[in-house]
Amino acid sequence: MKISGKAKDSIVFYYKAVLLIFLIPTLLVPCVSYCYKLMFVMLGAGALLLLYDLFAKRKFLKARGMFWLICFMLVFALSVVLNFKTGFNLNVASWGYTAIALLLLYPDSFGKTKDRSLFELSVLNGIFIAMTAVLSTISMGMFIILYHKEVLFGDQKYAIGWSQNRLFGLYSNTGYMITALALAITVLQIAVIRAKGKKIGVPYGVFLAYTSVVNFMSMCMENAKGAFISLFAFVFVAVMFSAAKKIHENKNLSAVKASLTGALAAALSVAVLFGLITVSRKGLSYLPSIYRSLGGEFYFEDTPETPDFLPEDDDSEKIVGVEIDRNIGENYGLFTGRTVIWKFGLEEFKEKPIFGYGPQSHRNVFIVDNYLRHFHNIIIQTMVSVGAVGSFFIFVFFAIMVIYLLKNIFLHIEKNDKYYYVFALLLAVLAMLAINSMAEVTILFITRFSMFIFWMYLGYIQVFTDDGKKLKTDLITEKIDLLIANIYNKFTGKSKDEK
């Protein structure tokens, strides 16, 4: 049975949806032990799709800035080969996942219509929102009963529930900012639905409201500064450009002046959000005590002693809050030990400045009371992983994208475009992930949902820029098509298009 043309065009979208469904569970403690096996299946499927694209449509050559990404991936591969003695298997896997993000997921959106892109965004957003709603509900339940358990997988210890004055829930690491990103994507989903010309029904509206509240509460108690700052970045960009559009329409100001005015509104919004998080954290800290006063019991599998926040007497009517300030060692400093890791990374870069070590070559290094999974900064991680040569290509690509997107967002402020708010909110999501990468490794090298979302959405946002310019890489694609046609003709004696 032949696959229909429509199914062929949608196959990468199906892959995106399944990948997202698989990725979220791999970030949960109960799934850690088999997450790599699960993701290797997706890696194999992605490799097949890449090969299909290479011999069929070659979409990866038609995406904006692909020359720089291909050069980066070639240097990345060379770095893996040169450092084959340290972490080779993990470095190869990292290369494979990065190739899927950069060469398959990112280019897939090019050539699609805006309506098709809205549909795909709506589905992907919906999957992420639904899954986080369930997980955050479980996390808040764990917080209310002060559930605590520690699990050891290999050389890594994971906390489940409430631990170290912060909420982990089922997540293996609160630094993944799953709940903060879910809040941003919920706002994006509303814009997508409106751009499709549809109204949000009452049941779905109630669901979006619920998931926003539960994700916000969970994020507050996770107490991850990186997630807070990243959400601030999303709010700033989203409010700035949304307000700029309204100001331009009502006051007839230029795009630049409207954006500057919008920036003031954005700064005020961030301040309000900061206050809301602070107040909410304090209020939520009383939930376990309220639960206990109603006759509830706490669950501490590993530490059955009574929590310190409870009164010494048996006065169950007294309501007190749990401690919500993280226990951070004095030697860690404001950046929770990251400065030590950054300094070590820069020193390592000096030892191999040309092609680097590969992204997984330092996993056996013990630093700041833990094994070094990554360098907690995308710039330093890139420099150490692929050296100065690879860093040059990927940083040039990012510079091109920043200039291109900012130029177009200012142009679209003055246009009558019903897709504008989708454009602006996609830009805000990308900014959120980029800011988070200054404290984590969010968008390259590491197998996380955030890397795949960043590159997928970077592709989708360019559907809505609509500048109509022909890409230089189209010429490369045409030459490759001609070469394949000539080879086909040589071996078969007929034209590639001949039936």
Buried (B, 14 or more C-beta within 10 A) or exposed (E): EEEEEEEEBBBBBEBBBBBBEBBBBBBBBEBBEEBEEBBEEBBEBBBEBBEBBBEEBBBBBBBBBBBBBBBBBEBBBBBBEBBEEBBBEBBBBBBBBBBBBBBBBBBBBBEBEBEBBBBBBBBBBBBBBBBBBEBBBBBBEBBBBBBBBBBEEEEEEBBBBBBEBBBBBBBBBBBBBBBBBBBBBBBBBBBBBBBBEEEBEEEEEEBBEEBBBBBBBBBBBBBBBBBBBBBBBBBBBBBBBBBBBBBBEEEEBEBEEBBBBBBEBBBEBBEEBBEEBEEBBEEBBBBBBEBBBEEBEBBBEEEEEEBEBBEEEEEEEEEBBBEBEBEEEEEBEEBBBBBBBBEBBBEBBEEBBEBBBBBBBBBEEEBBEEBBBBBBBBBBBBBBBBBBBBBBBBBBBBEBBEEBBEEBBBEBBBEEBEBBBBBBBBBBBBBBBBBBBBBBBBBBBBBBBBBBBBBBBBBBBBBBBBEEEEBEBEEBBEEEBEEEEEEBEEEEEEEEEEE
